[in-house]
Amino acid sequence: MLISSKKSPLVSIILLKIGLPFCLYFLTLYAVKALPILVNHPELSYFVYLPAGIKVLSVLIFGWMAAIGIGLAVFVRLLIFQPEQPWVVWFIVALVGSAVLVLVVNLTLKGLGVSRDLHNLKYRDVITLALLASIAHGFSYTYVIFTIHHYAFDNFMREGMIIVMGGFFGNMLIIGLLTFVIQRNTWLQNEIKRLNDGEHQG
């Protein structure tokens, strides 16, 4: 009983770090689809793709575990909306996307000298992070899709840039807005620190 009681908070933290990004991804996805302007002009969602911002923000706050939840969410979304493809194709897409996301976010934070609680994240850091994450995701996603389906690479740059642009503006909006709130809310800062400290202590 003593062992299980010690492990219980750790399990809760792990489930939160995986489950919350999963839910936020779908919440944002369907919230975007419900906007009146996007109902009539769905192509505009490519230029401000808010779920991209949720993916980056989740890894910023919860670390690599968030990438598991995000990867699962992307995998489930692709299975739902494009069921004609073999599941292994979407599994590869989700896996590569999650790995690239964790790598880019961690390297960018380290390069910029941003702390894990984000208290010293500046506006220029948000721009840099949004840009690098968008470029890495946009071109890696496009490359995997083109490779799996044996598409000709003539349109690779154009297709990749569409995803990069949508991801960039979505990242800027979500990361900029929510980090602004986090930096000015001591309770949120303490909760993020508590979650990360709780994982290491467990």
C-alpha positions as a LaTeX table, in Angstrom:
\begin{tabular}{lrrr}
\hline
Residue & $x$ (\AA) & $y$ (\AA) & $z$ (\AA) \\
\hline
Met1 & 0.00 & 0.00 & 0.00 \\
Leu2 & 2.90 & 2.33 & 0.79 \\
Ile3 & 4.45 & 1.77 & $-2.64$ \\
Ser4 & 1.19 & 2.30 & $-4.51$ \\
Ser5 & 0.47 & 5.51 & $-2.60$ \\
Lys6 & 3.86 & 6.88 & $-3.65$ \\
Lys7 & 3.34 & 5.93 & $-7.27$ \\
Ser8 & $-0.21$ & 7.28 & $-7.46$ \\
Pro9 & 0.73 & 10.99 & $-7.77$ \\
Leu10 & 3.34 & 10.13 & $-10.41$ \\
Val11 & 0.77 & 8.17 & $-12.45$ \\
Ser12 & $-1.65$ & 11.10 & $-12.20$ \\
Ile13 & 1.02 & 13.52 & $-13.43$ \\
Ile14 & 1.92 & 11.25 & $-16.36$ \\
Leu15 & $-1.74$ & 10.84 & $-17.35$ \\
Leu16 & $-2.26$ & 14.60 & $-17.11$ \\
Lys17 & 0.79 & 15.37 & $-19.27$ \\
Ile18 & $-0.40$ & 12.94 & $-21.93$ \\
Gly19 & $-4.17$ & 13.34 & $-21.66$ \\
Leu20 & $-4.45$ & 17.13 & $-21.45$ \\
Pro21 & $-2.54$ & 17.83 & $-24.71$ \\
Phe22 & $-4.62$ & 15.11 & $-26.41$ \\
Cys23 & $-7.87$ & 16.80 & $-25.33$ \\
Leu24 & $-6.67$ & 20.34 & $-26.05$ \\
Tyr25 & $-5.64$ & 19.33 & $-29.57$ \\
Phe26 & $-9.13$ & 18.10 & $-30.42$ \\
Leu27 & $-10.80$ & 20.97 & $-28.59$ \\
Thr28 & $-8.84$ & 23.47 & $-30.68$ \\
Leu29 & $-9.36$ & 21.48 & $-33.86$ \\
Tyr30 & $-13.15$ & 21.49 & $-33.54$ \\
Ala31 & $-13.24$ & 25.06 & $-32.21$ \\
Val32 & $-11.48$ & 26.21 & $-35.39$ \\
Lys33 & $-13.87$ & 24.24 & $-37.57$ \\
Ala34 & $-16.81$ & 25.87 & $-35.79$ \\
Leu35 & $-15.77$ & 29.44 & $-36.59$ \\
Pro36 & $-18.28$ & 30.89 & $-39.09$ \\
Ile37 & $-15.64$ & 32.32 & $-41.40$ \\
Leu38 & $-13.91$ & 28.94 & $-41.63$ \\
Val39 & $-17.16$ & 27.09 & $-42.25$ \\
Asn40 & $-17.63$ & 29.14 & $-45.42$ \\
His41 & $-13.91$ & 29.33 & $-46.27$ \\
Pro42 & $-12.24$ & 26.18 & $-44.87$ \\
Glu43 & $-9.06$ & 26.85 & $-46.86$ \\
Leu44 & $-8.30$ & 29.75 & $-44.47$ \\
Ser45 & $-7.64$ & 27.27 & $-41.66$ \\
Tyr46 & $-4.40$ & 26.35 & $-43.42$ \\
Phe47 & $-3.09$ & 29.87 & $-42.83$ \\
Val48 & $-3.87$ & 30.03 & $-39.10$ \\
Tyr49 & $-3.73$ & 26.44 & $-37.92$ \\
Leu50 & $-4.29$ & 26.74 & $-34.17$ \\
Pro51 & $-3.71$ & 23.05 & $-33.28$ \\
Ala52 & $-0.08$ & 23.61 & $-34.32$ \\
Gly53 & 0.23 & 26.14 & $-31.50$ \\
Ile54 & $-1.33$ & 23.71 & $-29.03$ \\
Lys55 & 1.25 & 21.08 & $-29.99$ \\
Val56 & 4.20 & 23.38 & $-29.39$ \\
Leu57 & 2.76 & 24.91 & $-26.22$ \\
Ser58 & 2.05 & 21.46 & $-24.76$ \\
Val59 & 5.66 & 20.37 & $-25.22$ \\
Leu60 & 6.83 & 23.72 & $-23.83$ \\
Ile61 & 4.86 & 23.17 & $-20.62$ \\
Phe62 & 4.77 & 19.39 & $-20.17$ \\
Gly63 & 7.93 & 18.26 & $-21.95$ \\
Trp64 & 8.34 & 15.10 & $-24.00$ \\
Met65 & 5.34 & 13.35 & $-22.43$ \\
Ala66 & 3.07 & 15.90 & $-24.09$ \\
Ala67 & 4.39 & 14.68 & $-27.44$ \\
Ile68 & 2.89 & 11.25 & $-26.70$ \\
Gly69 & $-0.56$ & 12.80 & $-26.23$ \\
Ile70 & $-0.11$ & 15.00 & $-29.30$ \\
Gly71 & 1.09 & 12.04 & $-31.38$ \\
Leu72 & $-1.94$ & 10.00 & $-30.32$ \\
Ala73 & $-4.25$ & 12.90 & $-31.14$ \\
Val74 & $-2.75$ & 13.35 & $-34.61$ \\
Phe75 & $-2.92$ & 9.60 & $-35.23$ \\
Val76 & $-6.59$ & 9.41 & $-34.18$ \\
Arg77 & $-7.49$ & 12.50 & $-36.23$ \\
Leu78 & $-5.92$ & 11.10 & $-39.37$ \\
Leu79 & $-7.66$ & 7.75 & $-38.85$ \\
Ile80 & $-11.02$ & 9.49 & $-38.45$ \\
Phe81 & $-10.76$ & 11.94 & $-41.35$ \\
Gln82 & $-8.77$ & 9.80 & $-43.77$ \\
Pro83 & $-9.65$ & 6.18 & $-42.98$ \\
Glu84 & $-8.86$ & 5.03 & $-46.51$ \\
Gln85 & $-5.13$ & 5.07 & $-45.70$ \\
Pro86 & $-3.47$ & 2.13 & $-43.87$ \\
Trp87 & $-3.10$ & 2.91 & $-40.16$ \\
Val88 & 0.66 & 2.33 & $-40.31$ \\
Val89 & 1.00 & 5.36 & $-42.63$ \\
Trp90 & $-0.62$ & 7.66 & $-40.10$ \\
Phe91 & 1.35 & 6.06 & $-37.27$ \\
Ile92 & 4.60 & 6.96 & $-39.04$ \\
Val93 & 3.36 & 10.51 & $-39.69$ \\
Ala94 & 2.38 & 10.97 & $-36.01$ \\
Leu95 & 5.61 & 9.42 & $-34.72$ \\
Val96 & 7.90 & 11.52 & $-36.91$ \\
Gly97 & 5.93 & 14.68 & $-36.15$ \\
Ser98 & 6.13 & 14.13 & $-32.38$ \\
Ala99 & 9.85 & 13.35 & $-32.44$ \\
Val100 & 10.63 & 16.43 & $-34.56$ \\
Leu101 & 8.50 & 18.60 & $-32.27$ \\
Val102 & 10.30 & 17.53 & $-29.09$ \\
Leu103 & 13.70 & 17.92 & $-30.71$ \\
Val104 & 13.03 & 21.41 & $-32.11$ \\
Val105 & 11.40 & 22.78 & $-28.95$ \\
Asn106 & 14.16 & 21.51 & $-26.64$ \\
Leu107 & 17.00 & 22.65 & $-28.89$ \\
Thr108 & 15.39 & 26.07 & $-29.36$ \\
Leu109 & 14.81 & 26.59 & $-25.64$ \\
Lys110 & 18.39 & 25.56 & $-24.91$ \\
Gly111 & 19.78 & 27.79 & $-27.65$ \\
Leu112 & 17.76 & 30.79 & $-26.48$ \\
Gly113 & 18.47 & 30.17 & $-22.80$ \\
Val114 & 14.78 & 29.97 & $-21.89$ \\
Ser115 & 14.00 & 28.29 & $-18.56$ \\
Arg116 & 11.56 & 25.40 & $-18.31$ \\
Asp117 & 8.98 & 27.48 & $-16.40$ \\
Leu118 & 9.04 & 30.00 & $-19.32$ \\
His119 & 9.34 & 33.01 & $-17.00$ \\
Asn120 & 12.08 & 34.55 & $-19.19$ \\
Leu121 & 10.46 & 33.77 & $-22.56$ \\
Lys122 & 10.53 & 37.00 & $-24.55$ \\
Tyr123 & 8.48 & 38.06 & $-27.58$ \\
Arg124 & 11.41 & 37.54 & $-29.94$ \\
Asp125 & 11.83 & 34.03 & $-28.49$ \\
Val126 & 8.19 & 33.28 & $-29.32$ \\
Ile127 & 8.79 & 34.37 & $-32.92$ \\
Thr128 & 11.95 & 32.25 & $-33.18$ \\
Leu129 & 10.30 & 29.21 & $-31.64$ \\
Ala130 & 7.17 & 29.56 & $-33.78$ \\
Leu131 & 9.25 & 29.90 & $-36.94$ \\
Leu132 & 11.64 & 26.99 & $-36.26$ \\
Ala133 & 8.85 & 24.66 & $-35.10$ \\
Ser134 & 6.76 & 25.52 & $-38.16$ \\
Ile135 & 9.61 & 24.97 & $-40.60$ \\
Ala136 & 10.66 & 21.69 & $-39.00$ \\
His137 & 7.11 & 20.33 & $-38.85$ \\
Gly138 & 6.02 & 21.63 & $-42.25$ \\
Phe139 & 8.86 & 20.16 & $-44.25$ \\
Ser140 & 9.23 & 16.93 & $-42.25$ \\
Tyr141 & 5.48 & 16.24 & $-42.56$ \\
Thr142 & 5.51 & 17.01 & $-46.28$ \\
Tyr143 & 8.60 & 14.85 & $-46.81$ \\
Val144 & 7.05 & 11.85 & $-45.04$ \\
Ile145 & 3.78 & 12.18 & $-46.99$ \\
Phe146 & 5.58 & 12.58 & $-50.33$ \\
Thr147 & 7.87 & 9.63 & $-49.58$ \\
Ile148 & 5.14 & 7.27 & $-48.39$ \\
His149 & 2.90 & 8.01 & $-51.37$ \\
His150 & 5.76 & 8.22 & $-53.89$ \\
Tyr151 & 4.73 & 11.70 & $-54.98$ \\
Ala152 & 6.92 & 13.64 & $-57.39$ \\
Phe153 & 8.90 & 16.26 & $-55.46$ \\
Asp154 & 8.14 & 19.00 & $-58.00$ \\
Asn155 & 5.59 & 20.61 & $-55.63$ \\
Phe156 & 7.45 & 19.79 & $-52.41$ \\
Met157 & 8.45 & 23.38 & $-51.57$ \\
Arg158 & 5.00 & 24.81 & $-52.32$ \\
Glu159 & 3.15 & 22.19 & $-50.26$ \\
Gly160 & 5.67 & 22.45 & $-47.45$ \\
Met161 & 5.43 & 26.24 & $-47.30$ \\
Ile162 & 1.61 & 26.09 & $-47.01$ \\
Ile163 & 1.95 & 23.98 & $-43.87$ \\
Val164 & 4.81 & 26.13 & $-42.57$ \\
Met165 & 2.74 & 29.33 & $-42.91$ \\
Gly166 & $-0.32$ & 27.88 & $-41.20$ \\
Gly167 & 1.78 & 26.47 & $-38.40$ \\
Phe168 & 3.71 & 29.71 & $-37.92$ \\
Phe169 & 0.68 & 31.95 & $-37.41$ \\
Gly170 & $-1.06$ & 29.30 & $-35.30$ \\
Asn171 & 2.06 & 28.96 & $-33.14$ \\
Met172 & 2.46 & 32.71 & $-32.78$ \\
Leu173 & $-1.14$ & 33.19 & $-31.67$ \\
Ile174 & $-1.34$ & 30.31 & $-29.17$ \\
Ile175 & 2.19 & 30.47 & $-27.75$ \\
Gly176 & 2.24 & 34.24 & $-27.56$ \\
Leu177 & $-1.16$ & 34.52 & $-25.89$ \\
Leu178 & $-0.80$ & 31.72 & $-23.37$ \\
Thr179 & 2.81 & 32.39 & $-22.38$ \\
Phe180 & 1.74 & 36.01 & $-21.80$ \\
Val181 & $-0.91$ & 34.71 & $-19.38$ \\
Ile182 & 1.46 & 32.21 & $-17.73$ \\
Gln183 & 4.16 & 34.83 & $-17.13$ \\
Arg184 & 1.65 & 37.04 & $-15.33$ \\
Asn185 & $-0.02$ & 34.30 & $-13.30$ \\
Thr186 & 1.98 & 33.05 & $-10.32$ \\
Trp187 & $-0.46$ & 30.21 & $-9.68$ \\
Leu188 & 0.05 & 28.78 & $-13.18$ \\
Gln189 & 3.83 & 29.09 & $-12.85$ \\
Asn190 & 3.75 & 27.22 & $-9.55$ \\
Glu191 & 1.48 & 24.51 & $-10.97$ \\
Ile192 & 3.78 & 23.93 & $-13.96$ \\
Lys193 & 6.79 & 23.77 & $-11.62$ \\
Arg194 & 4.93 & 21.39 & $-9.29$ \\
Leu195 & 4.05 & 19.04 & $-12.15$ \\
Asn196 & 7.61 & 18.92 & $-13.46$ \\
Asp197 & 9.12 & 18.57 & $-9.98$ \\
Gly198 & 6.60 & 15.86 & $-9.11$ \\
Glu199 & 7.64 & 13.80 & $-12.11$ \\
His200 & 11.34 & 13.93 & $-11.19$ \\
Gln201 & 10.67 & 13.17 & $-7.54$ \\
Gly202 & 8.57 & 10.15 & $-8.52$ \\
\hline
\end{tabular}
